[in-house]
Structures are given as C-alpha cells and as structure tokens.
Amino acid sequence: MRCDCACRPAAITRWRKKSMSPSVSRKTRSSKTTCCPSTRTDHPLASTRQQSRVSATYRSSRHTSKTQRLFPNPFCAFCSYNAAHTEQSFLPHATPYRVLASGALMDFNPLDLILHLDVYLDLLVTNYGTWVYAILFLVIFCETGLVIMPFLPGDSLLFIAGAVAAGGGMDPVLLAGLLMLLFIAAIALFFALPAWVWARWLRRNEAPLADALAFAALWLWQEAFRGWFLTGFPWLYSGYSQLDGPLAGLAPVGGVWLISFSLGLTAALLCNLHRLRARKSFLATGVVLLLAPWIAGLALKDHAWTSPSGPPLKVAAMQGNIEQSMKWDPQKLNDQLALYRDMTFRSQQADLIVWPETAVPVLKESAEGYLAMMGRFASDRGAALITGVPVREPTGRGEYRYYNGITVTGQGDGTYYKQKLVPFGEYVPLQDLLRGLISFFDLPMSDFARGPNDQALLQAKGYHIAPFICYEVVYPEFAAGLSAQSDLLLTVSNDTWFGTSIGPLQHLQMAQMRALEAGRWMIRATNNGVTALIDPFGRITVQIPQFERGVLYGEVVPMHELTPYLRWRSWPLAIVCLLLFGWALMAARIAKTV
C-alpha cells in the first residue's frame, strides 16, 4: 500500500521503489488503501480498533518485500498531526496521540533494533550477504581504530556482539568475558601511553622538577585528548574527585582541567621527593609547587566570582520515573502525556516548570496541540514551561533532519537542538558513505542531526538559559561557551539507561562541576533521577531521590559576570602545558648530551 501524504520525502519514495520488485510496485500503486490516518475518509472519527486493523494490514501485506516488512515507512504515522486542530479537549479520541498509540506509529522501533540486533543482522545478511559485516566493522574501525578504544566502547562492542551472535560463532559467556577484557585493555591505553612517553623521552634523574611538570602536562593532555578524540567521551576526569575537596576553588579559575593538572603535579612531585632532596634549591622549589595549588584552592573555595542579576525564581522540576521499556511504546504515549500534564496541573506556583529530556516522546509537530494547551496553562500562571521533545525540520530538498531538542512555551521562547550526539545511539558515523549502499542505512529517523553551533539560548521570564541535553554537560569547553552568555544553566536528561548503577550519580557530579566552573545556578531535570538544583559553588540545595515519581520545588537566582574560566577557557593552561613540555624535552636532550 502507498502513502499519498504531501509530507512524504523523496528519500522514502526512492527507498520503497528500490526495495520492491516491479510486479509488487504495480500492485501497490493500484491499491486504493492508504496507510496514512490523515487521508482516510473516516479520519479523525475512526475508532482505535479500525486504525489498528489498517496498521496490521499494512504490516502483514503479502505485496511488501521482506525489507519493507522489516522497515516500513515511519512518516505515515506522523501525518495525522493536523487532527490536533480539530478537537479542543485534552487528548481526544481522534487526536494524533490516540492515532499514534493505536498502532499507526511507525512499526520500526529503534529500541527494538538495539535489543534484537542479532535478529536484524541475520535478516540483513540473508538479504545482502555476509559483506554486511564488513560495513559494520569498517564503521567501528573508522570510529575507534584497530583496537576498540575507550570512546563509547559499549556502543562499538554492541555491534561486534550482534555480528558474532547473528552468525552463531561464539558462546555468549565467552563473548562477554572477551569483550570485558578488550574494554579494560582499551581503557588502559589512554593512561599507559602518556606514562610511556614520559618514561621514554622525558624522565631524567638530573631534572626532577622538569620531570614532574612534564608529567602533569602529559596527564592533562591525556584527559583533553580523551575528551576530543572521535568527538570524545570526557567521562570522569580526575579533577572531579575534588568537587568537595580542597582543590574545588580552582574550578572557576581554570576548570576541571586545572584541578587535574594540579593532581598530576602533586603525584609526580611526591614520587620525585627522594630525588629533590639531593639539592636544597630543588627541594624548596618542589615544596612550593606542591603546596601552592592546595593553598590556592582552599583560599578560593568560598570566593564568589559572580553576583545576582535579578530576584530568585521559583522552580518546579518534574521527575516522571517512566521505565525505559515504556518510554517509546506508542501504546503508553497517552499515559505519559497525561502524567506530565497532571503533575504540572497539581504543582505549586512556579516561575519555571521543567520537564526532562524527551518528556514528550513524539515529534514536536505532532504534539503542537498538546504543547499549546500546556503553554496556555503556564502563561496563565505566569510561568515558562521547558520540555525535551524531538524536532523535525525540512532541509528544502523534500527531506528532513531530526533533532533531539528542548523547547520553551508559556512566558518564554526558543528551541535548542542537541549538538553533542552519542555515536551509534543518536547518529550513524560515516553516514554520507553508508547511506545508499543498503536500505538499512537509508531509513529516516535512524539518526539525529547535530544542532547548529551558533544557536541562541533559551529565553524564560526575561533571562537567558544555557541548555544542555544529556551528556552535553560533561564537555567542559562546550559548556563554558554557552554558560558565558547565560544567567542560568539547565540540563535535562534521561539516565534510565544506567539502571541502578553509579552512572546517574557520576552524571550529577559532572553537572555540579559545570555550575562551579560557571558560577551559576543549575536546574537538572531527569526522568528517573537525579533531579536537583545546584548553586554556583557546585553544591546541591535540593534533590529528589532516584527511582521515585515527584516534583522538585526550589529557588534559583539568575547570575551575571564571568568567572576566569568562562572568560579565558583553557587556553592559558594549554599554553603553559605546551611550554612545560617543551622545556622538559629540551632539558632531557641537554642532559643526554652532557
């Protein structure tokens, strides 16, 4: 069957023609049935049961190829968003939410792809041959190198595990053990390589101070490289260990990297202490270098680098605690939207109402009626509503880009698109090369697009808010660029993927460091925790326990002025490290020639 919708992009047309035989195409073109709810004559008053029958007929059609049955056209599900303008009540029976929940939502579920990757790979190999493995391994190679690097290794290893499982060539227990060993070995490389460079070319007994400074510089460059290489994964720098420690006062001066440098220098000086005793001048200088960062950190720990730019704002942050298995289930869509509606209606008076990442788990255009209704409610209460929602934008060529976004309604304005995407989770690496090779990589919504670099900040209640979606908040330099223009910081996330592990707590700790570096209040809204408010000193003022449904109430204060880190970023520290490395290298060469 075919979709007659005007919104159907040309890419879908080409994909369907390619995946169908000539005889099937003729039968499909002659069909009178349409899969799009917005074009049926009985829409929008059709019953849920009838819509489900149409969707089921589409899925089980004998005239679709195996590839079509596996990857149906997902755009048809979103063509019904115009029905939102035909009803005024909340979530009426014929609104797009009812249509989506009834089964007209796209049959292809990205979550199902992740959970049953071996099945999908088996079907792909059956249709296109074993060279599909070559493409997947090529992607992994280009993203991680010959050895699986610690750059989001879980995603890369999932592809390897799926490929091996699809071929049935390895026992799962053995595979799990092997992948764990590869992961540990890969993580160790980032720390072993700088140590080897230092020991091989820089370490000289005649210059212990130069050795210590060079080691600290190498340690810092290791962390910076880990946060940059192949888009980076800057998780848990060593500086985060001092969030509540004596060195925390250095964060507004040079960020988490200045703390990491100080820790590396301290460790190297302590290890070289026996060598420093050989000369009193070395020992005195070494003691000064050892104590200086700790004394400075303690002295600056309570120093206020910024000041209020307005009165306190009341915040109501929602934590829905929706299970990940239900998050993208179309049958649960109405329940999720009603949940956040009711939590908002029952909440206390607030200036800022914040929902977590993808709290509205459907395209923004499909939720216009719902968002407009919630925006009117927020405006009537003198509040701004901020929520995470996927967004689709036309490219001008009959195609669309999809973004993981945040939007503001009520007494505010603006939409922000996520810039730091998770490889394989939110986009396909080398997509320009892979798209067109096989139909699997031509599917729409198989990835999100990166948001533009020059996006405006969100506006709410007359203040500028710097938004961060999920793990964008773990990038120090990226966060500093947005924070410098803002009065408040906001991060929304869905940490349900971490389960009961320590991951959400680590994520929270890194968000605290961003608030400390910027000297600004931060609002953190998550699906299942940890939802919290963080002050300009990186301290949590109020939070909701994990895995509980509730509303967080508190106050935040808009701040202005810049910390030294926001003003200069990491450039001064990078230049100092480069000079130290060059000095140590020259000292090592001179010592070698003497």
C-alpha positions as CSV (number, residue, x, y, z in Angstrom):
1,M,0.0,0.0,0.0
2,R,1.1,3.5,-0.5
3,C,1.0,6.8,1.3
4,D,-0.4,9.8,-0.5
5,C,0.7,12.4,2.0
6,A,2.4,15.6,0.9
7,C,4.9,15.3,3.7
8,R,6.4,12.1,2.4
9,P,10.0,12.9,1.5
10,A,11.6,11.9,-1.8
11,A,14.1,9.7,0.1
12,I,11.2,7.4,1.2
13,T,10.0,7.2,-2.4
14,R,13.4,6.1,-3.7
15,W,13.8,3.6,-0.9
16,R,10.5,1.9,-1.5
17,K,11.0,1.7,-5.2
18,K,14.4,0.2,-4.7
19,S,13.2,-2.4,-2.2
20,M,10.2,-3.5,-4.3
21,S,10.1,-5.7,-7.3
22,P,8.4,-4.3,-10.5
23,S,5.4,-6.6,-10.1
24,V,4.9,-5.6,-6.5
25,S,5.2,-1.9,-7.3
26,R,2.4,-2.1,-9.9
27,K,0.1,-3.9,-7.4
28,T,1.0,-1.3,-4.7
29,R,0.4,1.6,-7.0
30,S,-3.0,0.3,-7.9
31,S,-4.1,-0.2,-4.3
32,K,-6.9,2.1,-3.0
33,T,-5.9,1.7,0.6
34,T,-3.8,4.3,2.3
35,C,-1.8,3.8,5.4
36,C,-2.0,7.4,6.5
37,P,-4.6,8.3,9.1
38,S,-4.9,11.9,7.9
39,T,-6.0,10.9,4.4
40,R,-8.6,8.3,5.3
41,T,-12.2,9.4,4.8
42,D,-13.2,8.2,8.3
43,H,-10.5,10.2,10.0
44,P,-10.5,11.8,12.6
45,L,-13.6,9.9,13.9
46,A,-12.2,6.4,13.2
47,S,-12.2,4.0,16.0
48,T,-9.0,2.8,17.6
49,R,-9.8,-0.7,16.6
50,Q,-10.2,0.1,12.9
51,Q,-7.0,2.1,12.8
52,S,-5.2,-0.8,14.4
53,R,-6.6,-3.1,11.7
54,V,-5.4,-0.8,9.0
55,S,-1.9,-0.7,10.6
56,A,-1.9,-4.5,11.0
57,T,-2.9,-4.9,7.3
58,Y,-0.1,-2.7,6.3
59,R,2.4,-4.7,8.3
60,S,1.2,-8.1,7.1
61,S,0.7,-7.2,3.4
62,R,1.7,-10.0,1.0
63,H,2.8,-7.4,-1.5
64,T,5.6,-6.0,0.5
65,S,9.1,-7.3,0.4
66,K,11.0,-8.7,3.3
67,T,12.9,-5.4,3.7
68,Q,9.7,-3.4,3.7
69,R,8.1,-5.5,6.3
70,L,11.2,-5.1,8.5
71,F,11.5,-1.3,7.9
72,P,8.1,0.2,7.0
73,N,7.6,3.9,6.2
74,P,7.6,5.7,9.6
75,F,6.5,9.1,8.2
76,C,2.9,7.9,7.7
77,A,2.4,7.8,11.5
78,F,3.2,11.5,11.8
79,C,0.9,12.7,9.0
80,S,-2.0,12.8,11.4
81,Y,-0.8,15.7,13.5
82,N,-3.3,18.1,11.7
83,A,-6.0,16.3,13.6
84,A,-4.9,18.1,16.7
85,H,-6.6,21.2,15.4
86,T,-10.0,19.5,15.0
87,E,-10.5,18.9,18.7
88,Q,-10.3,21.3,21.7
89,S,-10.3,18.9,24.6
90,F,-7.2,17.3,26.0
91,L,-6.2,14.1,24.3
92,P,-9.5,13.5,22.4
93,H,-10.1,10.1,20.8
94,A,-9.1,11.2,17.3
95,T,-6.0,13.3,18.1
96,P,-2.6,12.3,16.8
97,Y,-1.8,10.9,20.2
98,R,-4.7,8.4,20.0
99,V,-3.7,7.5,16.4
100,L,-0.1,7.0,17.4
101,A,-1.0,4.9,20.4
102,S,-3.3,2.8,18.4
103,G,-0.6,1.3,16.3
104,A,-0.3,3.7,13.4
105,L,3.0,4.8,14.9
106,M,6.0,3.7,12.9
107,D,6.4,-0.1,13.0
108,F,10.2,0.3,13.1
109,N,11.3,0.8,16.7
110,P,14.9,1.9,17.3
111,L,14.8,0.4,20.8
112,D,13.8,-3.0,19.2
113,L,16.7,-2.7,16.9
114,I,19.1,-2.3,19.8
115,L,17.6,-5.1,21.9
116,H,17.3,-7.5,18.9
117,L,20.4,-6.5,16.9
118,D,21.3,-10.1,16.2
119,V,17.9,-10.8,14.6
120,Y,18.2,-7.7,12.4
121,L,21.7,-8.6,11.4
122,D,20.7,-12.1,10.5
123,L,17.9,-10.7,8.2
124,L,20.4,-8.2,6.6
125,V,22.9,-11.0,6.0
126,T,20.2,-13.2,4.5
127,N,19.2,-10.4,2.1
128,Y,22.5,-8.8,1.3
129,G,25.2,-11.3,2.1
130,T,27.9,-11.5,4.7
131,W,29.6,-8.4,3.4
132,V,27.2,-6.5,5.7
133,Y,29.7,-7.5,8.4
134,A,32.4,-5.7,6.5
135,I,30.5,-2.5,6.5
136,L,29.8,-2.7,10.3
137,F,33.4,-3.5,11.1
138,L,34.5,-0.6,8.8
139,V,32.4,1.8,10.8
140,I,33.9,0.5,14.0
141,F,37.4,0.8,12.7
142,C,37.0,4.3,11.5
143,E,35.4,5.3,14.8
144,T,37.7,3.6,17.2
145,G,40.9,2.4,15.3
146,L,42.3,-1.1,15.1
147,V,41.8,-1.6,18.8
148,I,38.5,-0.8,20.4
149,M,39.3,2.4,22.1
150,P,37.5,3.6,25.2
151,F,35.4,6.0,23.2
152,L,31.9,4.9,24.0
153,P,33.1,1.3,23.8
154,G,29.8,-0.1,24.8
155,D,28.2,1.0,21.5
156,S,31.0,-0.3,19.4
157,L,31.1,-3.6,21.3
158,L,27.4,-4.0,20.9
159,F,27.8,-4.0,17.1
160,I,30.6,-6.7,17.4
161,A,28.5,-8.7,19.8
162,G,25.5,-8.6,17.5
163,A,27.5,-9.6,14.4
164,V,29.1,-12.6,16.2
165,A,25.7,-13.6,17.7
166,A,24.0,-13.4,14.4
167,G,26.5,-15.8,13.0
168,G,26.3,-18.1,16.0
169,G,30.0,-18.3,16.1
170,M,30.7,-17.8,19.8
171,D,29.3,-18.8,23.2
172,P,27.7,-15.7,24.9
173,V,29.6,-16.3,28.2
174,L,32.9,-16.4,26.4
175,L,31.9,-13.4,24.3
176,A,31.1,-11.4,27.4
177,G,34.4,-12.2,29.0
178,L,36.3,-11.4,25.9
179,L,34.6,-8.0,25.4
180,M,35.3,-7.1,29.0
181,L,39.0,-7.8,28.6
182,L,39.1,-5.7,25.4
183,F,37.3,-2.9,27.2
184,I,39.8,-3.0,30.1
185,A,42.8,-3.1,27.8
186,A,41.4,-0.2,25.7
187,I,40.8,2.0,28.8
188,A,44.3,1.3,30.0
189,L,45.8,2.6,26.7
190,F,44.8,6.2,27.4
191,F,46.7,6.2,30.7
192,A,49.6,3.9,29.6
193,L,50.7,5.9,26.5
194,P,51.4,9.2,28.3
195,A,53.3,7.3,31.0
196,W,55.4,5.6,28.4
197,V,56.2,8.9,26.6
198,W,57.2,10.4,29.9
199,A,59.4,7.5,30.9
200,R,60.9,7.1,27.4
201,W,61.8,10.6,26.5
202,L,61.4,13.0,29.4
203,R,62.3,11.3,32.7
204,R,65.9,12.3,33.7
205,N,67.3,12.0,37.2
206,E,69.2,15.3,36.7
207,A,66.0,17.4,36.4
208,P,63.3,16.1,38.8
209,L,61.3,19.4,38.7
210,A,61.2,19.3,34.9
211,D,60.1,15.7,35.1
212,A,57.3,16.4,37.5
213,L,56.0,19.4,35.4
214,A,56.2,17.4,32.2
215,F,54.2,14.5,33.7
216,A,51.5,16.9,34.9
217,A,51.3,18.4,31.4
218,L,51.1,14.9,29.8
219,W,48.4,13.9,32.2
220,L,46.3,16.9,31.3
221,W,46.8,16.4,27.6
222,Q,45.7,12.8,28.0
223,E,42.4,13.9,29.5
224,A,41.9,16.6,26.9
225,F,42.6,14.1,24.1
226,R,40.2,11.6,25.6
227,G,37.5,14.4,25.5
228,W,38.3,15.3,21.9
229,F,39.3,12.1,20.0
230,L,36.5,11.0,17.7
231,T,34.0,13.5,19.2
232,G,35.3,12.4,22.7
233,F,33.9,10.9,25.8
234,P,35.1,13.1,28.7
235,W,33.7,11.0,31.5
236,L,35.2,11.2,34.9
237,Y,38.3,13.3,34.7
238,S,40.5,13.0,37.7
239,G,39.6,16.6,38.7
240,Y,36.0,15.6,39.5
241,S,37.4,13.8,42.6
242,Q,38.0,17.2,44.2
243,L,34.4,18.6,43.8
244,D,34.1,18.5,47.6
245,G,37.8,18.7,48.3
246,P,40.5,21.4,48.8
247,L,41.1,22.0,45.1
248,A,37.5,22.8,44.3
249,G,38.3,26.5,44.5
250,L,40.4,26.2,41.3
251,A,37.5,25.2,39.1
252,P,36.2,28.8,38.4
253,V,39.8,29.8,37.6
254,G,40.8,27.0,35.2
255,G,38.0,24.5,35.1
256,V,38.2,20.8,35.9
257,W,41.4,20.5,33.9
258,L,43.3,22.9,36.2
259,I,42.4,20.6,39.0
260,S,43.5,17.5,37.0
261,F,46.8,19.3,36.3
262,S,47.3,20.0,40.0
263,L,46.6,16.4,40.9
264,G,49.1,15.2,38.3
265,L,51.7,17.6,39.5
266,T,51.2,16.6,43.1
267,A,51.6,12.9,42.4
268,A,54.7,13.5,40.3
269,L,56.4,15.7,43.0
270,L,55.6,13.2,45.7
271,C,57.2,10.4,43.6
272,N,60.3,12.6,42.9
273,L,60.6,13.7,46.6
274,H,63.7,11.5,47.1
275,R,65.4,13.0,44.1
276,L,64.5,16.6,45.1
277,R,66.4,16.1,48.4
278,A,69.7,15.9,46.5
279,R,69.7,19.7,46.1
280,K,68.2,22.2,48.6
281,S,67.1,24.5,45.8
282,F,65.2,21.7,44.1
283,L,63.6,20.8,47.4
284,A,62.5,24.3,48.2
285,T,61.0,24.9,44.8
286,G,59.4,21.4,44.8
287,V,57.7,22.1,48.2
288,V,56.3,25.5,46.9
289,L,54.9,23.8,43.7
290,L,53.5,21.0,45.8
291,L,51.6,23.3,48.3
292,A,50.7,26.2,46.0
293,P,47.6,24.6,44.3
294,W,46.2,23.2,47.5
295,I,46.6,26.5,49.4
296,A,45.1,28.5,46.4
297,G,42.2,26.0,46.2
298,L,41.3,26.4,49.9
299,A,41.6,30.2,49.7
300,L,39.3,30.5,46.7
301,K,36.8,27.8,47.7
302,D,34.2,30.2,49.1
303,H,35.0,33.2,46.8
304,A,32.0,34.5,44.8
305,W,33.0,35.2,41.2
306,T,29.5,36.2,40.1
307,S,26.6,38.2,41.5
308,P,22.8,38.1,41.2
309,S,21.3,39.8,38.2
310,G,17.7,39.5,39.4
311,P,15.3,38.2,42.1
312,P,15.1,34.5,42.9
313,L,12.9,32.3,40.6
314,K,10.7,29.5,41.8
315,V,11.3,26.2,40.1
316,A,9.1,23.1,39.7
317,A,11.1,20.2,38.1
318,M,9.2,17.1,37.2
319,Q,10.6,13.6,37.6
320,G,8.2,11.1,35.9
321,N,10.2,7.9,36.6
322,I,9.0,6.2,33.4
323,E,10.5,2.9,32.7
324,Q,12.7,2.7,29.6
325,S,10.7,-0.2,28.2
326,M,7.7,2.0,28.2
327,K,9.3,5.3,27.1
328,W,8.9,4.8,23.3
329,D,5.9,2.4,23.5
330,P,3.1,4.0,21.4
331,Q,0.5,2.3,23.5
332,K,1.8,4.2,26.5
333,L,2.0,7.6,24.8
334,N,-1.3,9.0,26.2
335,D,-0.4,7.8,29.7
336,Q,3.0,9.7,29.6
337,L,1.5,12.9,28.3
338,A,-1.3,12.7,30.8
339,L,1.2,12.1,33.6
340,Y,3.2,15.2,33.0
341,R,0.0,17.2,32.4
342,D,-1.4,16.1,35.7
343,M,1.9,16.6,37.6
344,T,2.0,20.2,36.2
345,F,-1.6,20.9,37.0
346,R,-1.2,19.8,40.6
347,S,2.2,21.5,41.1
348,Q,2.8,24.6,43.3
349,Q,3.1,28.1,41.8
350,A,6.4,28.4,40.0
351,D,8.2,30.7,37.6
352,L,10.0,27.9,35.7
353,I,8.3,24.5,35.1
354,V,10.9,22.0,33.7
355,W,10.3,18.5,32.2
356,P,13.1,16.1,31.5
357,E,14.7,15.0,28.2
358,T,12.1,13.8,25.6
359,A,9.3,14.1,28.2
360,V,7.2,14.4,25.1
361,P,8.2,11.3,23.2
362,V,6.8,12.3,19.8
363,L,7.8,14.8,17.2
364,K,7.1,18.4,18.2
365,E,4.8,19.0,15.2
366,S,2.7,16.0,16.3
367,A,2.4,17.5,19.7
368,E,1.6,21.1,18.8
369,G,-1.9,21.0,20.2
370,Y,-0.7,19.4,23.5
371,L,2.2,21.9,23.9
372,A,-0.1,24.8,23.1
373,M,-2.5,23.8,25.8
374,M,0.3,23.4,28.3
375,G,1.8,26.7,27.2
376,R,-1.5,28.5,27.9
377,F,-1.7,26.9,31.3
378,A,1.9,28.1,32.1
379,S,1.1,31.6,30.8
380,D,-2.0,31.9,32.9
381,R,0.1,31.0,36.0
382,G,2.9,33.5,35.0
383,A,5.4,30.7,34.3
384,A,7.5,29.3,31.4
385,L,7.4,25.6,30.6
386,I,10.6,24.0,29.3
387,T,10.5,20.4,28.0
388,G,12.5,18.0,25.9
389,V,11.0,16.9,22.6
390,P,12.2,15.5,19.3
391,V,12.0,18.1,16.4
392,R,11.8,17.6,12.7
393,E,13.0,20.4,10.3
394,P,12.8,20.4,6.5
395,T,16.1,20.6,4.5
396,G,14.5,22.2,1.5
397,R,15.0,19.2,-0.7
398,G,11.9,17.3,0.3
399,E,13.8,15.6,3.1
400,Y,14.0,16.2,6.9
401,R,16.5,16.5,9.7
402,Y,15.7,15.2,13.1
403,Y,17.0,16.8,16.3
404,N,16.9,15.9,20.0
405,G,15.6,19.2,21.3
406,I,14.4,21.4,24.1
407,T,11.6,23.9,23.6
408,V,10.1,26.7,25.7
409,T,6.4,27.6,25.8
410,G,4.4,29.9,28.0
411,Q,6.2,33.0,29.2
412,G,9.4,32.1,27.3
413,D,10.6,31.3,23.8
414,G,13.2,29.3,22.0
415,T,14.2,25.8,20.8
416,Y,17.6,24.3,21.2
417,Y,19.0,21.3,19.3
418,K,21.5,19.0,20.8
419,Q,25.0,19.4,19.4
420,K,27.0,16.6,21.2
421,L,25.4,13.3,19.9
422,V,26.1,9.8,21.1
423,P,27.7,7.8,18.2
424,F,25.6,4.8,17.1
425,G,23.0,5.8,19.7
426,E,21.9,9.0,18.1
427,Y,23.7,9.0,14.8
428,V,25.4,6.7,12.3
429,P,29.1,7.5,11.8
430,L,30.2,7.9,8.1
431,Q,26.5,8.2,7.1
432,D,27.4,10.0,3.9
433,L,29.3,7.0,2.8
434,L,27.0,4.3,4.1
435,R,23.6,5.8,3.1
436,G,22.7,4.4,-0.3
437,L,24.7,1.3,-0.1
438,I,21.9,-0.8,1.5
439,S,18.4,0.1,2.5
440,F,19.2,-0.3,6.2
441,F,21.2,2.9,6.2
442,D,18.6,4.8,4.1
443,L,15.9,4.8,6.8
444,P,14.7,8.1,8.1
445,M,15.0,8.7,11.8
446,S,17.8,6.2,12.0
447,D,19.9,9.1,13.4
448,F,19.6,12.6,14.8
449,A,21.4,15.5,13.2
450,R,23.8,17.7,15.1
451,G,22.4,21.1,16.1
452,P,24.0,24.2,14.7
453,N,26.9,25.7,16.5
454,D,25.5,29.3,16.7
455,Q,22.2,28.6,18.4
456,A,20.6,31.3,20.5
457,L,20.0,30.5,24.2
458,L,16.6,29.8,25.6
459,Q,14.6,32.7,26.9
460,A,12.4,32.4,30.0
461,K,11.0,35.0,32.3
462,G,13.3,37.6,30.7
463,Y,16.5,35.6,31.4
464,H,18.9,33.7,29.2
465,I,19.2,30.0,30.0
466,A,22.1,27.8,28.7
467,P,20.6,24.4,27.8
468,F,22.4,21.0,27.9
469,I,20.8,17.8,26.8
470,C,22.1,14.6,28.5
471,Y,25.8,14.2,28.3
472,E,26.5,17.6,26.7
473,V,27.0,18.7,30.3
474,V,30.2,16.6,30.6
475,Y,32.1,18.6,28.0
476,P,33.8,21.4,29.9
477,E,34.8,23.7,27.0
478,F,31.5,23.3,25.2
479,A,29.6,24.1,28.4
480,A,31.7,27.1,29.1
481,G,30.9,28.6,25.7
482,L,27.1,28.5,26.4
483,S,27.4,29.4,30.0
484,A,29.3,32.6,29.3
485,Q,26.1,34.0,27.6
486,S,23.6,32.9,30.2
487,D,22.0,33.8,33.5
488,L,21.1,30.3,34.4
489,L,22.1,26.7,33.5
490,L,19.7,23.9,32.6
491,T,20.4,20.3,31.9
492,V,17.7,17.7,31.1
493,S,18.5,14.0,30.8
494,N,17.1,10.5,30.7
495,D,19.5,8.4,32.8
496,T,17.2,5.4,32.8
497,W,19.8,3.6,30.6
498,F,22.1,3.4,33.6
499,G,19.7,1.3,35.6
500,T,20.7,1.1,39.2
501,S,24.4,1.6,38.6
502,I,26.5,4.5,39.8
503,G,26.2,6.2,36.3
504,P,23.5,8.8,37.2
505,L,25.4,9.9,40.3
506,Q,28.5,10.4,38.3
507,H,26.5,12.4,35.7
508,L,25.2,14.5,38.6
509,Q,28.7,15.1,39.9
510,M,29.9,16.4,36.5
511,A,26.9,18.7,36.3
512,Q,27.9,20.1,39.7
513,M,31.3,20.9,38.3
514,R,29.8,22.8,35.4
515,A,27.9,25.0,37.8
516,L,31.0,25.6,39.9
517,E,33.1,26.5,36.8
518,A,30.5,29.0,35.6
519,G,29.5,30.4,39.0
520,R,25.8,30.0,38.1
521,W,22.8,28.1,39.4
522,M,21.8,25.0,37.5
523,I,18.5,23.2,37.1
524,R,18.7,19.5,36.5
525,A,15.6,17.6,35.4
526,T,15.7,13.9,34.7
527,N,13.3,11.1,34.0
528,N,14.3,8.9,37.0
529,G,17.0,10.8,38.9
530,V,18.9,12.6,40.0
531,T,16.7,15.7,39.6
532,A,18.3,18.6,41.6
533,L,19.1,22.3,42.0
534,I,22.8,23.2,42.2
535,D,24.2,26.5,43.5
536,P,27.1,28.5,42.0
537,F,29.5,26.7,44.3
538,G,28.6,23.3,42.9
539,R,26.5,22.3,46.0
540,I,23.2,20.5,45.8
541,T,20.5,22.6,47.5
542,V,17.6,20.2,46.9
543,Q,17.0,16.9,45.1
544,I,14.5,14.1,44.6
545,P,15.6,10.5,45.4
546,Q,16.2,8.3,42.4
547,F,13.5,6.0,41.0
548,E,10.7,8.0,42.6
549,R,8.0,10.0,40.9
550,G,7.7,13.5,42.1
551,V,8.1,17.3,41.7
552,L,11.1,19.2,42.9
553,Y,10.5,22.6,44.3
554,G,13.2,25.2,45.0
555,E,14.6,28.6,44.0
556,V,17.4,29.6,41.7
557,V,19.0,33.1,41.3
558,P,20.0,34.5,37.9
559,M,23.7,35.4,37.9
560,H,25.9,37.6,35.7
561,E,29.6,38.4,35.4
562,L,32.2,35.9,34.2
563,T,34.5,33.6,36.1
564,P,38.1,33.5,34.9
565,Y,37.4,30.1,33.3
566,L,34.4,31.4,31.3
567,R,36.4,34.4,30.2
568,W,39.6,32.6,29.1
569,R,38.6,28.9,29.0
570,S,41.5,26.5,29.0
571,W,43.8,28.5,26.6
572,P,46.2,29.8,29.3
573,L,46.5,26.3,30.8
574,A,47.1,24.7,27.4
575,I,49.8,27.2,26.6
576,V,51.5,26.7,29.9
577,C,51.5,22.9,29.4
578,L,52.9,23.2,26.0
579,L,55.8,25.4,27.3
580,L,56.4,23.0,30.2
581,F,56.5,20.0,27.8
582,G,59.0,21.8,25.5
583,W,61.1,22.8,28.4
584,A,61.2,19.3,29.7
585,L,62.1,17.9,26.3
586,M,64.9,20.4,25.9
587,A,66.2,19.6,29.4
588,A,66.2,15.9,28.6
589,R,68.2,16.4,25.4
590,I,70.7,18.6,27.1
591,A,71.2,16.1,29.9
592,K,71.6,13.3,27.3
593,T,74.4,15.2,25.5
594,V,76.3,16.1,28.7
